[in-house]
Amino acid sequence: MNVVIANGRRIVPDQVRDLVEEKVGRLLRHCPGLDRAEVHFSEEHNPRIADRECCEVIMTGHGRTVRAHAAAPDPLVAVDLVVEKLEHQVERTKGLIVGRSHAQRRGSVRTARPRVRTV
């Protein structure tokens, strides 16, 4: 599990860093095929935008890429929003990976049996 935190022009506080490593690390445990996560923080420079703190997470591994982006007035809230989005995507990706490794069924039991008519 490799979590890389990158920032734009400013320093990410240790509190945010610890929160990101904990929450994103938890997501990586749910889907063992994803082994690397890059977290990017940025800030919108337009004063009219209320949600200025942006957080983007890109998770890669097992031939898949999962990406989510969220904005909020506080970087901690932005991390929470991104993790919510990623949970859904990671569950879907895990289903795709597991579904590919299992044999596919050929038709259902109901259509495979011949129907017998009684008179």
Sequence and secondary structure as in RCSB ss.txt:
>XXXX:A:sequence
MNVVIANGRRIVPDQVRDLVEEKVGRLLRHCPGLDRAEVHFSEEHNPRIADRECCEVIMTGHGRTVRAHAAAPDP
LVAVDLVVEKLEHQVERTKGLIVGRSHAQRRGSVRTARPRVRTV
>XXXX:A:secstr
 EEEEEESSS   HHHHHHHHHHHHHHHHHSTT  EEEEEEEE   TT S  EEEEEEEEETTEEEEEEEEESSH
HHHHHHHHHHHHHHHHHHHHHHHHHHS    S HHHHS      
